[in-house]
């Protein structure tokens, strides 16, 4: 029989106050446990002083009532005292009133309405539910309950608890394969379950130097423990509140510390090195470990953290000690960390992960606009790769897809390989509205609260082929499809040091009657607002067309109220026939509005088929500049070819509405720098075409450009970007 540890000494429960006396009972006092299969466990919990028999007997085979189990759990955990329970069938004079009030406040009971039912015998399923609720596990293993032959008899409210407790090995079924959901649970069975969870309970203040158990529970304050063997988990229970717990990890590895529900100052130290572990939901402050630690250091502020989740490969979920992810199932657990409440939870990969089957993105693919569906946490890929990402969705509503659907936190140091595909026509043949797919995320968003926390993707590589086929207002990007919120101009997203190597194809439903839908495709991102993009590279071939307004670019399709620097696109851009009104396409950018672009270049070809009905633009660098956009110190090398299209330039297709383009050049076909200038507010200054060779220009060759010379390129190249890469592209141009 496994040793019990911690708190639950559970079944001391006899019907009456005497069953819960603090005085421990010696094992010899129990005349009815000799030869019983749970004798060792019963003796251990009796020695802790949590439970006591009555009349010299323990009655191990007696059923447990709801009031009894409430009393035992409350004595183990020592929840804050509750004086108001709101029950109709018990009063403050009832022996278990305070215990059941505490259970109700902690949402542990399954009683009916205002009736406590304290004398009702518990079934096995309700008892397991109560135990699971005290442990505060994320109850996500419902499927593990399906293996029991009496699964259909299990109350739907308890399925997740039973499945999770079985997953962690805390409960087993009966010999006939059933769980026995409706059978009464005995006092011996409850103690055994608790003994399977905890290996040692520390219930008296003091310094413990002989701790060798794998799982330790502490329910009193002012305790120091010095484990001599590795510890899997330490539970610090509410009873330890208003004091300190010191954990000396000098001679052992401490894998997890769970401070859920305890308002307690915790010191985890290794010699003179301290790790501060905060409690949830309180923020504590420390000055040093203790006088005997001889530390001289300033105060350390605790962080708010959630309960430690032992389903991960390790970690506490903090910035310094993130949850560690080593396999597909642990990656899926991020679905349980969606919502703004998890802005301070951190995760990190420990190795490459090869996904199996069709991946359902992290976060619901529909139901936008609710923070509970967005990832606000922080994922560090650790330089590892998620391989075989396979997302294949036929949209039945507005849909976002990628590894994630919506990121409102941060992703960094991650490589993703695979395919993401959305068909925008549902099973009824209807074209769906707002379809977005990206290699890493369908959208990057901001939190809606006063902090306006904005998302970041950095140092990531996407080797994902992204396809959006059909739908209206469709978007696709190698990294992300949509970025930003136009209404939050003072709060900016960040994409930096990212690279896209897959393909991007967005073919939207053409709708001649609607002139407001924008369909966007880009090697890095499709539609971008209020974002800073820097040091990004796209090697992706990008295809985009369809809808009333289509924008396609090697880096970004639509760049609005954003800034892009030190980035380049080397893929080819193709736009088949299909847009009725406007189609802006460029080697780097399709369309800009109130954007600033500096020190960027594009080298791919731009090929457009068909003739739109409205003034579209096609350029080697940008299709159209609009609304005071500023582009400076950039160049384009690729050729631009279209069919029956007037606004066509080797650098910009069409410039409009007070846009400024300065110190830029185009070296591909056609020979014109721009295909059209809408009005006199546009300024094009110091710009050149170098199809026939370099001619001296008055540019900033000290900080922005490197002039051509015999040992460099035949044309100017940019400072701040890899010179060898630029020279190689120029040699091949």
N, C-alpha and C positions, 0 to 999 in steps of 0.2 A: 504494500500500500504506500503510495507516495506520501512524503511528509507534508504537513500543512504549514503554512507559515502564517499567515498573517492574520488577519483579523477575523476571521469569521467563525470561528469556533462555534459555528453556527448553532448547533441545535440544542442549545441549552434550554430549549424552550419548554418549560412545563407550564401548565395553565395557571399561572398565578405569579405574583410578584416574587415569590421565593425562587422561582426558576431563574431569576436574573440577578441573583445576589452577586456581589463582587468577590466574596470569599471563595477561593478555589477549592475544588473538591479533589482529594487524593484519589487516584485510580482505584485504590482498594475499597473505597466507600461504595463503589458501584457493584452491587451484587449480581447485576443482570448483563454485564458485558463480557464476562469470562467466556472465551471461545468465540465471541462474536467477530465477524469478519472486519468490522470497523474499530475494534478495540484500541489499536495503537493511535488512531486518529482522534478518537474520543478522549483518550488519556492526554494527548498533547494539548488539545484545546482546553481541557480542564485545568491543566497545569498553567496555562496562560492566565487563568482567572476570569475568563470571559463567561464561562457557563458552569452551571452547577445543577446536579440532579436534585431529586427530592425523595426524602425517606430512604436514602441509601441506594436509590435506583436512578438510572439514566433514561430508561425506556427507549432504547435505540430504534425500535420498530414502530413506535407510535407515529401517527400522522402529525404534520405541522400545520398550525393555523396561520392565517394572514397576520394576526396580531403578534404571534410568537416570532415569526420570521422578521417582521418589522423591528421588533425589539432587539433581536440578535444583530441585525445589520446595523442598527443605530448604535449599539454598544461597540461594535467593531470600528465603524467609521467616525462616530462621535460628531454627527452633523450639528450645526448651530441649533440651539433650542428654539422650538416653535410653540407659541402659546395658543394660536388660533388655528384650528383645523377645518372648521366648517362642516363637521360630520353631524348627521342627524341621529345616529344610533349610539354614539358614545359621548361622554362628557369628560371634562378635565379630571374627574375623579376615577375614570376608567384606568386600570393599571397600565395599559399600553397607549394611552392617548397621546402623550408627547412623542412617542416613537412613530406612531402612524402619522402624526402631524408633520414630522420631519420627512418621512417617506413621501407624503403627498407633495410637500414643497419641492422635493428633489425629483418629482415625476417618476417615482419608482413603482407606485401601486397600479393595480388593475381592478380596483374596486368599481362598483356601479354607482355613478352619480355621487350623491351626498352620503351614501351609506358605506361605512368603513368595512363592515363585515368581518370584524376582528376575530370572531369565533369560527369562521368558515375554514374548513380544511382545504389546504392548497393542493392543486394538481401539480404534477411534475412540470407542465408547461408554464404555469404562472410562477412557480418558484424559480425556474431558470430565467424567466424574463426579469424578475426582480434582481437576481444576482448580476445579470448582464447590464442592467441599468445602473447599478452601483459602480460598475467598472468603467462606465462611460466609453465603451468601445464604439467605433464606427460600425454600425450593424449592417454590413453589406454582403453577408454570405447566406442569404435566404436559400440559395440553391442547395446548400449542404444539408438542409432539412428534408429535401425531397427523397433522400435515400432511405428514409424510414418507411416501413411498410404501412404505418398508420398516418402517413402525411396528411391525408384528407381530413383527419380528425383534429389536426393542429389549428388552433385559433390563428387567424391571419395577423392578429396583433403581436403574436409571439414567434412567428416563423423566423423573422430575421434574427432575433435573439438566440433561438435554438440553433439555427444554422451557424451563427458566428461562434457560439460556445463550442459547438462540435468541431468547427474548423480549427480552433485553437487547442483542441484536445482536452477541454475541461469536462466534457460530458461524453457518454457513450450510450448506445442503445441497449435494449434488453436482448437476451439470448435469441429471441425469436425474430430479431430484426426490426422490431418496432421501437418507438421512443416511449410509448406508454403515456401519451400526452394527457389523458384524462384520469390516469391512476393517481392516487394520493402519493405524496412524497413523504418519506420518513425522515426522522431526525438524523439518523445515521447517514442517509443519502446526502442530505444537505451539508453536513460536516465534511463528507468526502469530496463533494464538489469544491468546497472552499479550500480544502487541503490540496486539491489539484491545481488551484490557482496560485496560492501563496505558499512559500516554503518556510517563512519565518515571520513571526509577528513580534515587533518590539513595542511593548506597552508600558514600559517604565523609563523614566529619564535616566541618563547615564552615558558612560563611554564604553562602547562595545568593541573590543579588539579581537574577538573570536568569531567573527561573522564569516561563514563559509558557504552560505546558501545562495542558490541561483536567483531566487526572487525574495525580496524583503519588503515587508510593510511596516510602516511606522505610524502610530496613532497618538503619540505624545510629543510635546515640544522638548527642546533642550536635550537633543540626542546627538552623540557623535558615534559614527560607525567606521570601522577600519577593516574592510573586507580583505580576506586572505586569499580568496579565489575569485575568478571572474564572476561578475554579477550581470544577469540578463536584464533585470528590471528592479527598480526601487519605487514602491508606491508610498507617497507621502500623503497621508489621509487628513481629512478636515480636523481630526483631533489634535494634530500637531500645530494648529494655528496659534498665533500669538507667541511664537517662540522661534528658535533656530534649529536647523538640522545640518550637521556637518558631516560630509562624506569624504573620507580620505581614500583616494584612488591610487595611492603610491604603489601598492602591491597587487593591484587588480585592475581589470578593464571594466568600466561601468558603461554598459551599453545604453540604458534608458533610465531616465528619471521622470516619473509622472507626478506632477504637483497639482493635479486637478482637484479643485475645491478647497485647497489648503491655503490660508493666508499666512505664509510662513517664509522666513528668510532662509535660503538654502545656500550652503557653501560646498561646492565640489572642488576639492583641491588635490594637486599632485605635487608634493613637496611645497615649494613656494609659488607654484603656478595655480591660479584660481580661475575657475569657470563659474560665472554667475548664472543661475537658472531661475528664471522668474516664475511666478505663480499666476494662474489664470482665475479671475480676470484682474488681479491687483498688480500694481507696480510697486516693488520694494526697493529700498536703497541699503547698501552695505558700506562699511568703512574699511574693514579688513576681515580676514578670516577669524582670527582669535589671537589673543596675546601670545599663546604658545607657538603660533605659526610664525611669529616674528616678521610679519610683513609690514612694510612701510610704503603704503600706496594710497592714492587719492580714492574717494568714494567711487564705487562702480554702480551704475544704474542698471537695474534688472530690465529685461525686455518682457513684453507681454507675449506669452506663447500659448498655443493650444495644448491639449493633452497629448503626450507622446503617443504616437501611433505605431504599435509594434508590428503592423503588417508590412512596413517597409524593411529594407535591409539594414537599417540602423539610423542614427541621428535623432535630433530633437525637433527638427523643423525650424530651427533658428538660422540666422545668417551665418554664424560661425560654425554651427553643427547642423547642416541641412538634413532633411530626410534623404536617405540614399535609395536610389532606384536601380535595380539590377535586372528586372525582367518585365515582360509585357503586362502581367497582372498588376505589378506595382505601378507601372505607368498609367494604367486605367484608373488607379485610385485617385488620380488628380480630378476625376469627375466628382469626387466628394469634397473637393476643396475649391469649389466655385462660389463666388460671392465676395463682396467687399469686406466681409468679416475676416478674410484670409489674406489681407494685404501684407502681413508680416510673416508668412509661412514660406519657407525655402526648401527647394528640392535639388538633388544633384544626381546625375547618372554615374554609375561606377564602372560601366563597361558598354560595349556595343550591344544593341538590342535588335534582334531580328524578329519582326512582327509576323504573325501567322494569321491568315484569313483576311477578310474584308474589315478594315479598321473603321470603327465608328469614332468620329472626331471627339476630342475632349470638349465637352459642353454640347448642349442640344443644338442640332443643326438648324432649327427654326426657333420661333418664339423670341425675337430680338427685343432689346430695350429693357430687359430685366437683369439687374446685376447678379442675381442668383444663377444666371446662366453663363457668366463670364469668369475667366481665370485671372484673378488679381494677384496671384502668388508669383514666385520667382523660380524659374527652372534654369539650372546651369548644366549644360550638356557635358561639361568636363572634357571637351574635345572629342567625345565619342559620337558614334553614328547610330541613328535609328534607321534600320534597313527594311526594305520590302514594305514601305508604307503603301497600302492599297486601299484607296477610298473610291468607291463606285456607287453613286447615288442617283436615283431618278427622283427629282424634286417633286414633292406633292404640295409644297408651300414655298414661301421665301426661304432660301437655304444658303448657309455658309458652310464651307468645309475646308479642311486641311488637317494637319496633325491636331490643331486646335480649331474651334470655330471662332471664338473671340478672345483675344488677349488684352487685358487691361493692366497687366503687371509687366514682367520682363522675361525674356528668353535670351540666353547667351551661350556661346561656345558649343554650339550644336550643329551637327550635320544630319540632314534627312535625305533619304533616297527612296524613290518609288514613283507612284502615279496617283494623282487626284483628279477625278472625273465627275462632273455633274451634268446630267441631262435635264434641261430646263423645261421639258414637256412632260406633264404628268401622265398617269395611266389612262386618263380620259382624253388625252390629246390636247389639253389646254396648256398654253404657254404661261409659265410661272413668272412672277415679278420679283426682281431683286435676287439674283443668283450670283454667288461669289465664291471663288476657290483660290487658295494659295498653298504653296508648298508647306509653309509652317502654320499659317493661320488664314482664316477667311477675313478677319478684320482685327485691327488694332484700335482700341477704344480708350476712353477716359472714364474715371469714376464720376458719378453724377453728384457726389456730395460737395461740400464747400472746398475740399482740398483739391479737387480736380486732378487726382493722381493720373498721370499719363503713362502710356506704355512705351517699352523699349525692346528692340530686337538688335542684338549686336554680336559681331564675330560669329555669324551663322552661315552655313552653306546649304543651299537647296539644290539637290540633284533630282528634283521632282518634275515630272512632266504634268503640267496643269492644263486641263481641258474643260471648257464650259461650252456646251453645245445646246443652243436654243435658249429660250427664256427672254425676258425683257429686263432692261437695266442690269446687264450682266457685267461682271468684273473678274479679272484674273491676274495673278502676279506670281512670279517665281518664289518670292518670299511671302508676300501677303497680298490679298486682293484689294482691300479698302483700308485706308488709314485716316483716322482723325474725325473731328467733329467741328464743322464750320462755325458753330456758335461759341466755341471756346478758344478764341484766337490767342488769348494770353497764356495758354497752357499747351505746350508742344510735345509731340511724340518724337521719338528718336529711332532712326535706323542707321546703323553705322558698321563699317568693317564687315559687310555682308557680301555674299557672292551667290549668283544663280547660274546653274549650268544645265538645267533641264529645258524643256520647251514650254511655251505658253501659247494657248490657242483659245480665243474667245469669239465665238460666232453666235451673235444674238439674233433673235427674231426681228425681222424688219417690220416696222410699223410706220406707215407713211403718215398717219394722222397725228402722231404725238411728237412734238418737237422739244420735249424737255428731258426725256430719258437719255442718260449718258452711259454708254457702254465703253469700258476701259480695259486695256490690256497693256502690261508692261513686264519687262524682264525681272525687275525688282518688285514693283507694285503696280496695280492697275489705277486706282483712284486715290489720290493723296491730298490731305488737307492738314494745315497747321502742324507741319512735321519738319524736322531737320534731318537731312540725308547726307551722309559723308562717307568717303572712302569705300564706296560700294562698286561692285563689278558685276555686269551681266554678260554672260556668254550665250545667253538664251536666244534662240530664234523665236520671234514673236509674230503671231498671226492674230489680227483683230478686224472684225467687220460686223455690220448689221445694225439694226435700230435706226432711230432718227438722228442720232449724234454719236459717232464712234471716234474714240481717241486711242491711238496706238503708239507706243514708244519703246525703244530698246531698253531704257531704264524704267520710265514711268509713263503711263498713258496720260493722266491728268495730274498736273502739279499746281495746287491752288494754295495761296497764303502760306507757302513753304519755302525752304531754302535747301539747295543741293550744292555740294562742293566736292571736289577731288574724287570724282566718280567717272566711270566710262562704260560704254556698251560696245560689244564686239559682235553681237549676233545680227542676223539679217532680219529685216522687217517686211512682212508681206500682208497686203490687204486685198482679199478677193472682192469681187463686186458684191454689193448688197446694201450699202447705206443710201437712204433716200435723200437726206437733207445735207448732212455735214460729216466729213470724215477727215480728221486732222491726224497726220502721221509723220513721225520723225525718227531718225536713227537713235536719238537719245530720249526725246520727249515728244509726245503727241500734241499736247496743248498746255499752255501755262496761263495762269491768272494770278496776278499780284504775287508772283514768285520771283525769287532771286537765285540765279544759277551762275556759279563761278568755278573756273578751273576744272572743266569737264570736257570729255571728247567722245565722239562716236565714229566707228570705222565700218559698220556694216552697210549693206545695200538696202535701199528702200524701194519696194516694188508695189505699185498700186494698179489694180485692174478695175475697169468700169469707171463711169463718170457720174459723180453725185450731182444732185440738182441744185445744190447751194454752194456758196463760196468756201470750198475746203482748201486746206494747205498741206503740202508735202515737202519736207526739207531733209537734208542730210543730217541735221542736228535736231531741229524742232519743226513740227508742222505749223503751229500757230502760237504767237505770243499775244497776250491780251491783258487788259486792265493793269497797266503800269508794270508789267513784268520787266525784270532787268536781267540781261544775259551778258556776261563779260568774261574775257579771257577763256574762250572755248573754241574748239575746232571740230570739223567733220571731214572725213576722207571718203565716205562711200558715195556711190552713184545713186541718183534718184530717177526713177522712170515711172511714168504713169500713162494712162490712156485717156486722151481728150481732157486733159486737166491743165488749166491755165496757171494756177497759183502753185508754182513749183520752183524751188531754189536749191542750190547746192548746200546752203546752210539753213535757211528758214523759208517755209512755204508762204506764210502770210504774217505780217506784223501789223498790230492794230492797237488802238486805244492807249496812247501814251507809253507804249513799250520802248525800252531803251536797249539797244544791242551795241556793245563796244568791244573793240580789240579782239575780234573773232575772225576766223577764216574758214572757208570751205574749199576743198581741193578736188571734189568729184564733179560729175556731170549733174545738172546742166551748168553752163558757164555763169549764170546769174546767181548772185549771192542770195537774193530773195525773189520769190515769185510774185509778190504783191505787197504794197503798203496801203493800208486802208485810209489813213488820213494824215494830216500834217503834224499831228501830235507825236508821231513815231519818230524816234531818233536812232539813226544807225551811224555810229562814229568809229572811225579807224578800223573798219572791217575790210577784208580783202578776199579775193579768189586767187588761188595759187595753182590753177590747173597747168599753167605753162612754166611754173617755177617760182622761186621765192624772189620777192622784191622787198628791199628794206622798208621797215615800218617803224614808227615812233612809239613802240610799246615799252612796257616795263620789263626789261631784260635783267633787272637786278633781283627782283623778288617773285615775278609771275612767270616769265618765259625764259627758255634757253634758246639762244639764236642758233640757226643752222651753221655748221662748220664742217670741215673736212672729216673730222672724226666723230661727228654726231649725225643727226638726221638731215635730210635735204630741205626740211621745212621746220619752223619753230615747234618746239615741244614744251610741255608745261612743267614747271617746278612743282614739287609736292606730289607728283605721281611717278611711278617707276619709269625711269628714262629708257631702260633696256626694252621694256614692253612697248613703249611708244615708238622707238626706233624700229623694232621688228615689224610693227604694223605699217609704218611709213615705207619700209623697204618692200613690203608686199603690196602696197597701194598702187 
